[in-house]
């Protein structure tokens, strides 16, 4: 809770600074800086559905929805936001997607292809809030075929940390997951989300070789900052976020965190 409060407090200061900067641009008749934020969720339970729906109302109020598998962003000053879901939990299919469809908000779902219909094998702690979830089945995935609003991407085969695997295992995780999902959907799978947000240059290169057009991390950076961007950062969101906390995430105010992570690593190295 203390860490969460610290992150929120700093992000709130960033958000307020951004707000006054935008007001100054309007006053000086200067073009506002365009921003894009990609959110990522895991589960949305039945109890969380109303809070999630309210968050999507807030998204429509403060941003223009973006389909993350369509990477051509108009060159204007509008703030844009994309919605993604890692792990492909049934609760997303049941509780989140109907709320998104009501509001015509596109989303991408990243699926661990060898875990369909199972409980998440990477969660061993029964106290984990997602331990009781099930991953969608192949039949549930087939319902997305031809759906213009929701897209399916790969979350590798088994949700293992790619950094801990050797080259052959990583290649199998990245290549075979794409093939399995494409065999189910009968359409091309263009996007990949790295499990645990962990990846190296090797993994990015293998993703390019496999034919993915875009891959996603969990580093909370602004998205689509240049036309050649291949690895896109995302901001973790939850239906249980405080309203102002979610607003800060939606507006990109958590973008300072990567710098903090970098400084922390450098300081740890210095004091070893």
Steps between C-alpha positions, in 0.01 A plus 500: 500500500783743584670437165168546322444833679849623409452408134160667495624817669786549255273417206241748624766773497592399143134511399449848650815622325372358170165670551652845551733445205199424278320809626809705416508355149137594451566852629799542270314331214761231469428146393457258790733202516323183388513211743399137487471262796441126482338346808525134592272302729491142620169393657170685528274315743123534522542718810741724310285535188330828598832660596652386171202642311548834677867498401404449138261794526794704628713379210240626252482830687873572498637313198421355160503117498771335293520147356855398590536264203443795265805712550436787259411784736365822345748789533291719727514618860229270637577287802452132419474188712498129426371211711670161522457187712776253585433129570160461331297433813137395467399787728613741227277326247208508743533840670734735314430442131123562523568839660754583229258395226229725645738793465661392172845495662748268324726268698773241451517173694833320541464125541748235632432249222586178684286583804155518343219390731737468797555680825808725465790257567736788579299592812579270793397733781136433588485846661557656159178666387532338154562145625136400451486623140476282191656577162263510205449187291564462128124517436479830686790636295325402177220743585746783428552397138392787279443729799610851406496622860711239681829349383697199624875508557751253635615485862744222402433132571527448875538847654857425607756775549685510167819636654538173695472280190760394246483602132314192379236526773441868434466438127242230570305729736487783248456311172273212603259715700437707188433189291263346755292815528493548122385139454214567742400841367581447130638856490845650541616571856694827483578590860686354797513587869806377690406290808591679825613789281842333484696502175842557347627616161508131398128465569415815304699376202328160511162673512590690185611178330170333598307776321350698787435859398501637856605373845407632843682532830377610844731800528266798562624723219296706259412298189569553130748781552650448156404327177768231532405390852480122526493439876218696662469563872177470697363620833354248743137570588249332730129552564604557862709807414393816683313731261773766497768230483338362185470849356875553549575167332268580211667837444853358497608644836670174603757541223765606753524146638747362240747773599453407866557131418819590313633714785423225750698246295796738471503569873480127580797440271701784662452362850580138419 
